[in-house]
Amino acid sequence: MPARIRHLRAILASINEQLQQNDLRPEARDYLQRTADACRAAIRDLAVRL
């Protein structure tokens, strides 16, 4: 697995852990969700190119 995909997956795992917190402000939760969606899209794009 290329290093870039591994790095994005690590970021995504960290974001998912943060999203499990109950004390997040709604705008923080929205930002994390958008960032997670962008990470998933980037991983898919990179995987297609392999």
PDB file of N, CA, C and O in Angstrom:
ATOM      1  N   MET A   1       0.856  -1.174   0.000  1.00  0.00           N
ATOM      2  CA  MET A   1       0.000   0.000   0.000  1.00  0.00           C
ATOM      3  C   MET A   1       0.903   1.238   0.000  1.00  0.00           C
ATOM      4  O   MET A   1       1.797   1.364   0.836  1.00  0.00           O
ATOM      5  N   PRO A   2       0.663   2.131  -0.927  1.00  0.00           N
ATOM      6  CA  PRO A   2       1.503   3.321  -0.996  1.00  0.00           C
ATOM      7  C   PRO A   2       1.447   4.142   0.302  1.00  0.00           C
ATOM      8  O   PRO A   2       0.461   4.122   1.038  1.00  0.00           O
ATOM      9  N   ALA A   3       2.528   4.848   0.542  1.00  0.00           N
ATOM     10  CA  ALA A   3       2.640   5.642   1.771  1.00  0.00           C
ATOM     11  C   ALA A   3       1.546   6.695   1.871  1.00  0.00           C
ATOM     12  O   ALA A   3       1.052   6.965   2.965  1.00  0.00           O
ATOM     13  N   ARG A   4       1.162   7.288   0.758  1.00  0.00           N
ATOM     14  CA  ARG A   4       0.138   8.337   0.796  1.00  0.00           C
ATOM     15  C   ARG A   4      -1.200   7.783   1.286  1.00  0.00           C
ATOM     16  O   ARG A   4      -1.896   8.426   2.071  1.00  0.00           O
ATOM     17  N   ILE A   5      -1.549   6.594   0.820  1.00  0.00           N
ATOM     18  CA  ILE A   5      -2.806   5.973   1.266  1.00  0.00           C
ATOM     19  C   ILE A   5      -2.723   5.620   2.746  1.00  0.00           C
ATOM     20  O   ILE A   5      -3.682   5.828   3.489  1.00  0.00           O
ATOM     21  N   ARG A   6      -1.586   5.089   3.176  1.00  0.00           N
ATOM     22  CA  ARG A   6      -1.407   4.766   4.601  1.00  0.00           C
ATOM     23  C   ARG A   6      -1.558   6.014   5.449  1.00  0.00           C
ATOM     24  O   ARG A   6      -2.196   5.987   6.501  1.00  0.00           O
ATOM     25  N   HIS A   7      -0.973   7.101   4.991  1.00  0.00           N
ATOM     26  CA  HIS A   7      -1.053   8.359   5.730  1.00  0.00           C
ATOM     27  C   HIS A   7      -2.505   8.844   5.816  1.00  0.00           C
ATOM     28  O   HIS A   7      -2.963   9.250   6.884  1.00  0.00           O
ATOM     29  N   LEU A   8      -3.217   8.801   4.703  1.00  0.00           N
ATOM     30  CA  LEU A   8      -4.620   9.229   4.696  1.00  0.00           C
ATOM     31  C   LEU A   8      -5.477   8.329   5.579  1.00  0.00           C
ATOM     32  O   LEU A   8      -6.390   8.809   6.251  1.00  0.00           O
ATOM     33  N   ARG A   9      -5.192   7.039   5.584  1.00  0.00           N
ATOM     34  CA  ARG A   9      -5.956   6.129   6.439  1.00  0.00           C
ATOM     35  C   ARG A   9      -5.700   6.412   7.905  1.00  0.00           C
ATOM     36  O   ARG A   9      -6.612   6.294   8.723  1.00  0.00           O
ATOM     37  N   ALA A  10      -4.462   6.787   8.259  1.00  0.00           N
ATOM     38  CA  ALA A  10      -4.148   7.150   9.643  1.00  0.00           C
ATOM     39  C   ALA A  10      -4.892   8.419  10.041  1.00  0.00           C
ATOM     40  O   ALA A  10      -5.416   8.514  11.151  1.00  0.00           O
ATOM     41  N   ILE A  11      -4.938   9.384   9.146  1.00  0.00           N
ATOM     42  CA  ILE A  11      -5.688  10.622   9.407  1.00  0.00           C
ATOM     43  C   ILE A  11      -7.164  10.293   9.590  1.00  0.00           C
ATOM     44  O   ILE A  11      -7.803  10.792  10.516  1.00  0.00           O
ATOM     45  N   LEU A  12      -7.702   9.463   8.718  1.00  0.00           N
ATOM     46  CA  LEU A  12      -9.114   9.088   8.795  1.00  0.00           C
ATOM     47  C   LEU A  12      -9.422   8.378  10.115  1.00  0.00           C
ATOM     48  O   LEU A  12     -10.462   8.630  10.723  1.00  0.00           O
ATOM     49  N   ALA A  13      -8.538   7.505  10.556  1.00  0.00           N
ATOM     50  CA  ALA A  13      -8.743   6.815  11.835  1.00  0.00           C
ATOM     51  C   ALA A  13      -8.763   7.811  12.991  1.00  0.00           C
ATOM     52  O   ALA A  13      -9.580   7.692  13.904  1.00  0.00           O
ATOM     53  N   SER A  14      -7.876   8.780  12.950  1.00  0.00           N
ATOM     54  CA  SER A  14      -7.836   9.800  13.995  1.00  0.00           C
ATOM     55  C   SER A  14      -9.118  10.633  13.998  1.00  0.00           C
ATOM     56  O   SER A  14      -9.675  10.927  15.056  1.00  0.00           O
ATOM     57  N   ILE A  15      -9.575  11.006  12.814  1.00  0.00           N
ATOM     58  CA  ILE A  15     -10.817  11.776  12.700  1.00  0.00           C
ATOM     59  C   ILE A  15     -11.983  10.966  13.253  1.00  0.00           C
ATOM     60  O   ILE A  15     -12.815  11.495  13.991  1.00  0.00           O
ATOM     61  N   ASN A  16     -12.047   9.685  12.898  1.00  0.00           N
ATOM     62  CA  ASN A  16     -13.142   8.845  13.377  1.00  0.00           C
ATOM     63  C   ASN A  16     -13.146   8.750  14.902  1.00  0.00           C
ATOM     64  O   ASN A  16     -14.208   8.737  15.524  1.00  0.00           O
ATOM     65  N   GLU A  17     -11.954   8.684  15.504  1.00  0.00           N
ATOM     66  CA  GLU A  17     -11.875   8.675  16.969  1.00  0.00           C
ATOM     67  C   GLU A  17     -12.415   9.980  17.546  1.00  0.00           C
ATOM     68  O   GLU A  17     -13.150   9.974  18.533  1.00  0.00           O
ATOM     69  N   GLN A  18     -12.048  11.092  16.929  1.00  0.00           N
ATOM     70  CA  GLN A  18     -12.518  12.390  17.412  1.00  0.00           C
ATOM     71  C   GLN A  18     -14.032  12.515  17.264  1.00  0.00           C
ATOM     72  O   GLN A  18     -14.693  13.114  18.112  1.00  0.00           O
ATOM     73  N   LEU A  19     -14.579  11.953  16.195  1.00  0.00           N
ATOM     74  CA  LEU A  19     -16.022  12.033  15.976  1.00  0.00           C
ATOM     75  C   LEU A  19     -16.809  11.236  17.013  1.00  0.00           C
ATOM     76  O   LEU A  19     -18.010  11.457  17.173  1.00  0.00           O
ATOM     77  N   GLN A  20     -16.158  10.318  17.716  1.00  0.00           N
ATOM     78  CA  GLN A  20     -16.825   9.537  18.753  1.00  0.00           C
ATOM     79  C   GLN A  20     -17.054  10.346  20.029  1.00  0.00           C
ATOM     80  O   GLN A  20     -17.825   9.936  20.896  1.00  0.00           O
ATOM     81  N   GLN A  21     -16.384  11.496  20.144  1.00  0.00           N
ATOM     82  CA  GLN A  21     -16.530  12.319  21.340  1.00  0.00           C
ATOM     83  C   GLN A  21     -17.905  12.974  21.360  1.00  0.00           C
ATOM     84  O   GLN A  21     -18.399  13.448  20.336  1.00  0.00           O
ATOM     85  N   ASN A  22     -18.506  12.991  22.527  1.00  0.00           N
ATOM     86  CA  ASN A  22     -19.843  13.566  22.678  1.00  0.00           C
ATOM     87  C   ASN A  22     -19.833  15.069  22.888  1.00  0.00           C
ATOM     88  O   ASN A  22     -20.864  15.722  22.730  1.00  0.00           O
ATOM     89  N   ASP A  23     -18.676  15.630  23.245  1.00  0.00           N
ATOM     90  CA  ASP A  23     -18.623  17.044  23.597  1.00  0.00           C
ATOM     91  C   ASP A  23     -18.168  17.956  22.457  1.00  0.00           C
ATOM     92  O   ASP A  23     -17.767  19.094  22.699  1.00  0.00           O
ATOM     93  N   LEU A  24     -18.225  17.471  21.228  1.00  0.00           N
ATOM     94  CA  LEU A  24     -17.823  18.305  20.086  1.00  0.00           C
ATOM     95  C   LEU A  24     -18.888  19.347  19.771  1.00  0.00           C
ATOM     96  O   LEU A  24     -20.086  19.071  19.830  1.00  0.00           O
ATOM     97  N   ARG A  25     -18.435  20.532  19.441  1.00  0.00           N
ATOM     98  CA  ARG A  25     -19.365  21.557  18.968  1.00  0.00           C
ATOM     99  C   ARG A  25     -19.877  21.136  17.592  1.00  0.00           C
ATOM    100  O   ARG A  25     -19.168  20.451  16.854  1.00  0.00           O
ATOM    101  N   PRO A  26     -21.085  21.531  17.241  1.00  0.00           N
ATOM    102  CA  PRO A  26     -21.646  21.131  15.945  1.00  0.00           C
ATOM    103  C   PRO A  26     -20.772  21.542  14.762  1.00  0.00           C
ATOM    104  O   PRO A  26     -20.634  20.781  13.804  1.00  0.00           O
ATOM    105  N   GLU A  27     -20.180  22.739  14.817  1.00  0.00           N
ATOM    106  CA  GLU A  27     -19.335  23.172  13.696  1.00  0.00           C
ATOM    107  C   GLU A  27     -18.045  22.362  13.616  1.00  0.00           C
ATOM    108  O   GLU A  27     -17.522  22.134  12.526  1.00  0.00           O
ATOM    109  N   ALA A  28     -17.533  21.931  14.761  1.00  0.00           N
ATOM    110  CA  ALA A  28     -16.342  21.078  14.765  1.00  0.00           C
ATOM    111  C   ALA A  28     -16.685  19.703  14.190  1.00  0.00           C
ATOM    112  O   ALA A  28     -15.914  19.137  13.415  1.00  0.00           O
ATOM    113  N   ARG A  29     -17.840  19.176  14.574  1.00  0.00           N
ATOM    114  CA  ARG A  29     -18.279  17.876  14.053  1.00  0.00           C
ATOM    115  C   ARG A  29     -18.465  17.950  12.529  1.00  0.00           C
ATOM    116  O   ARG A  29     -18.068  17.036  11.806  1.00  0.00           O
ATOM    117  N   ASP A  30     -19.065  19.036  12.053  1.00  0.00           N
ATOM    118  CA  ASP A  30     -19.260  19.208  10.606  1.00  0.00           C
ATOM    119  C   ASP A  30     -17.925  19.277   9.873  1.00  0.00           C
ATOM    120  O   ASP A  30     -17.749  18.664   8.820  1.00  0.00           O
ATOM    121  N   TYR A  31     -16.986  20.034  10.444  1.00  0.00           N
ATOM    122  CA  TYR A  31     -15.660  20.152   9.829  1.00  0.00           C
ATOM    123  C   TYR A  31     -14.967  18.793   9.763  1.00  0.00           C
ATOM    124  O   TYR A  31     -14.408  18.428   8.729  1.00  0.00           O
ATOM    125  N   LEU A  32     -15.003  18.048  10.861  1.00  0.00           N
ATOM    126  CA  LEU A  32     -14.368  16.732  10.884  1.00  0.00           C
ATOM    127  C   LEU A  32     -15.035  15.788   9.885  1.00  0.00           C
ATOM    128  O   LEU A  32     -14.357  14.999   9.226  1.00  0.00           O
ATOM    129  N   GLN A  33     -16.357  15.868   9.774  1.00  0.00           N
ATOM    130  CA  GLN A  33     -17.066  15.000   8.834  1.00  0.00           C
ATOM    131  C   GLN A  33     -16.682  15.331   7.390  1.00  0.00           C
ATOM    132  O   GLN A  33     -16.471  14.431   6.578  1.00  0.00           O
ATOM    133  N   ARG A  34     -16.593  16.622   7.078  1.00  0.00           N
ATOM    134  CA  ARG A  34     -16.182  17.026   5.719  1.00  0.00           C
ATOM    135  C   ARG A  34     -14.755  16.576   5.432  1.00  0.00           C
ATOM    136  O   ARG A  34     -14.447  16.127   4.327  1.00  0.00           O
ATOM    137  N   THR A  35     -13.882  16.700   6.439  1.00  0.00           N
ATOM    138  CA  THR A  35     -12.489  16.276   6.269  1.00  0.00           C
ATOM    139  C   THR A  35     -12.408  14.767   6.072  1.00  0.00           C
ATOM    140  O   THR A  35     -11.630  14.291   5.244  1.00  0.00           O
ATOM    141  N   ALA A  36     -13.198  14.016   6.820  1.00  0.00           N
ATOM    142  CA  ALA A  36     -13.232  12.559   6.667  1.00  0.00           C
ATOM    143  C   ALA A  36     -13.730  12.188   5.270  1.00  0.00           C
ATOM    144  O   ALA A  36     -13.183  11.286   4.636  1.00  0.00           O
ATOM    145  N   ASP A  37     -14.752  12.873   4.795  1.00  0.00           N
ATOM    146  CA  ASP A  37     -15.264  12.607   3.445  1.00  0.00           C
ATOM    147  C   ASP A  37     -14.188  12.882   2.400  1.00  0.00           C
ATOM    148  O   ASP A  37     -14.040  12.120   1.445  1.00  0.00           O
ATOM    149  N   ALA A  38     -13.441  13.964   2.577  1.00  0.00           N
ATOM    150  CA  ALA A  38     -12.367  14.299   1.641  1.00  0.00           C
ATOM    151  C   ALA A  38     -11.260  13.244   1.680  1.00  0.00           C
ATOM    152  O   ALA A  38     -10.702  12.892   0.641  1.00  0.00           O
ATOM    153  N   CYS A  39     -10.942  12.742   2.869  1.00  0.00           N
ATOM    154  CA  CYS A  39      -9.930  11.682   2.987  1.00  0.00           C
ATOM    155  C   CYS A  39     -10.392  10.416   2.271  1.00  0.00           C
ATOM    156  O   CYS A  39      -9.619   9.790   1.547  1.00  0.00           O
ATOM    157  N   ARG A  40     -11.654  10.043   2.474  1.00  0.00           N
ATOM    158  CA  ARG A  40     -12.185   8.849   1.801  1.00  0.00           C
ATOM    159  C   ARG A  40     -12.127   9.011   0.285  1.00  0.00           C
ATOM    160  O   ARG A  40     -11.758   8.077  -0.426  1.00  0.00           O
ATOM    161  N   ALA A  41     -12.487  10.191  -0.210  1.00  0.00           N
ATOM    162  CA  ALA A  41     -12.455  10.441  -1.653  1.00  0.00           C
ATOM    163  C   ALA A  41     -11.021  10.374  -2.182  1.00  0.00           C
ATOM    164  O   ALA A  41     -10.779   9.813  -3.251  1.00  0.00           O
ATOM    165  N   ALA A  42     -10.085  10.939  -1.446  1.00  0.00           N
ATOM    166  CA  ALA A  42      -8.683  10.900  -1.868  1.00  0.00           C
ATOM    167  C   ALA A  42      -8.157   9.473  -1.879  1.00  0.00           C
ATOM    168  O   ALA A  42      -7.422   9.092  -2.790  1.00  0.00           O
ATOM    169  N   ILE A  43      -8.527   8.676  -0.872  1.00  0.00           N
ATOM    170  CA  ILE A  43      -8.100   7.273  -0.828  1.00  0.00           C
ATOM    171  C   ILE A  43      -8.666   6.520  -2.027  1.00  0.00           C
ATOM    172  O   ILE A  43      -7.953   5.754  -2.675  1.00  0.00           O
ATOM    173  N   ARG A  44      -9.952   6.739  -2.323  1.00  0.00           N
ATOM    174  CA  ARG A  44     -10.564   6.072  -3.486  1.00  0.00           C
ATOM    175  C   ARG A  44      -9.857   6.470  -4.779  1.00  0.00           C
ATOM    176  O   ARG A  44      -9.563   5.617  -5.616  1.00  0.00           O
ATOM    177  N   ASP A  45      -9.586   7.760  -4.943  1.00  0.00           N
ATOM    178  CA  ASP A  45      -8.917   8.238  -6.158  1.00  0.00           C
ATOM    179  C   ASP A  45      -7.530   7.623  -6.304  1.00  0.00           C
ATOM    180  O   ASP A  45      -7.140   7.209  -7.396  1.00  0.00           O
ATOM    181  N   LEU A  46      -6.794   7.565  -5.208  1.00  0.00           N
ATOM    182  CA  LEU A  46      -5.455   6.980  -5.256  1.00  0.00           C
ATOM    183  C   LEU A  46      -5.532   5.477  -5.544  1.00  0.00           C
ATOM    184  O   LEU A  46      -4.724   4.947  -6.307  1.00  0.00           O
ATOM    185  N   ALA A  47      -6.488   4.805  -4.942  1.00  0.00           N
ATOM    186  CA  ALA A  47      -6.621   3.359  -5.152  1.00  0.00           C
ATOM    187  C   ALA A  47      -6.980   3.041  -6.595  1.00  0.00           C
ATOM    188  O   ALA A  47      -6.532   2.031  -7.137  1.00  0.00           O
ATOM    189  N   VAL A  48      -7.778   3.886  -7.217  1.00  0.00           N
ATOM    190  CA  VAL A  48      -8.159   3.659  -8.622  1.00  0.00           C
ATOM    191  C   VAL A  48      -6.947   3.764  -9.522  1.00  0.00           C
ATOM    192  O   VAL A  48      -6.839   3.056 -10.523  1.00  0.00           O
ATOM    193  N   ARG A  49      -6.035   4.651  -9.161  1.00  0.00           N
ATOM    194  CA  ARG A  49      -4.828   4.851  -9.998  1.00  0.00           C
ATOM    195  C   ARG A  49      -3.823   3.729  -9.871  1.00  0.00           C
ATOM    196  O   ARG A  49      -2.905   3.635 -10.687  1.00  0.00           O
ATOM    197  N   LEU A  50      -3.968   2.873  -8.871  1.00  0.00           N
ATOM    198  CA  LEU A  50      -3.000   1.768  -8.692  1.00  0.00           C
ATOM    199  C   LEU A  50      -3.193   0.659  -9.688  1.00  0.00           C
ATOM    200  O   LEU A  50      -2.459  -0.330  -9.662  1.00  0.00           O
TER     201      LEU A  50
END
